[in-house]
C-alpha cells in the first residue's frame, strides 16, 4: 500500500491487522504469515483477488473467503 493507508493492530499481537486505504482494494482483515507466497501456494484452492504486492519489509496477497469477502495474508521477514 502507498502513503494513503493506515494499519490498526492489537498492541499485544500484530499477527492480525486491519488496513484502511484509499487505493480501491477490497476491505478485509490481514493475517501475518511466515511467507505470503508459500502460504498462498499451499492454499491454491482459495481465489486470489489482489495479486502479490510489495510493502515495506515484505509482501501482501489478497484472497477471497468462502462468503466472498476479501482477506489478506502478509509477511514481513525484512522488518
C-alpha positions in Angstrom: 0.0 0.0 0.0 1.1 3.6 -0.5 1.1 6.5 1.8 -2.7 6.6 1.6 -3.2 3.8 4.1 -3.1 3.1 7.8 -2.9 -0.2 9.8 -4.7 -1.0 13.0 -3.4 -3.8 15.2 -3.8 -5.1 18.8 -0.9 -3.9 21.0 -0.3 -7.4 22.3 -0.3 -9.2 18.9 0.5 -7.8 15.5 -0.4 -11.0 13.7 -3.9 -9.7 12.8 -4.3 -6.2 11.3 -6.9 -4.1 9.7 -5.5 -1.9 6.9 -7.6 1.1 5.7 -6.6 2.8 2.5 -7.9 4.7 -0.5 -6.3 2.5 -3.2 -9.6 0.8 -4.2 -8.6 -2.7 -2.9 -11.4 -4.7 -1.3 -11.5 -4.3 2.5 -10.6 -7.2 4.8 -8.5 -8.4 7.7 -4.8 -9.0 7.3 -3.1 -12.1 8.8 0.6 -12.3 9.4 2.2 -15.5 8.0 5.8 -16.5 7.7 5.9 -16.4 3.9 2.9 -15.0 2.0 3.8 -16.6 -1.4 4.3 -20.0 0.2 1.0 -19.7 2.2 -0.9 -18.8 -1.0 0.7 -21.7 -2.9 -0.2 -24.1 -0.1 -3.8 -22.9 -0.2 -4.1 -22.6 -4.0 -7.8 -23.5 -3.9 -8.5 -20.1 -2.4 -9.1 -17.5 -5.2 -6.6 -14.6 -5.3 -8.4 -11.2 -5.7 -5.4 -9.0 -5.2 -2.1 -10.2 -6.7 1.0 -10.2 -4.5 2.4 -6.7 -4.0 5.4 -5.3 -2.0 5.0 -3.5 1.3 7.8 -2.1 3.5 9.7 -5.2 4.7 7.5 -7.8 3.0 4.6 -8.6 0.7 0.8 -8.9 0.8 -1.7 -11.2 -1.2 -5.4 -10.6 -1.2 -7.7 -13.7 -1.2 -11.4 -14.4 -1.3 -13.0 -16.0 1.7 -16.0 -18.5 1.5 -18.6 -15.7 1.8 -17.0 -13.7 -1.0 -15.2 -11.2 1.3 -11.6 -10.4 0.9 -8.9 -11.2 3.4 -5.1 -10.8 3.2 -2.0 -12.7 4.2 1.2 -10.7 4.6 4.8 -11.3 5.6 7.5 -9.0 6.8 10.7 -11.0 7.0 12.8 -7.9 6.4 11.0 -5.8 9.1 
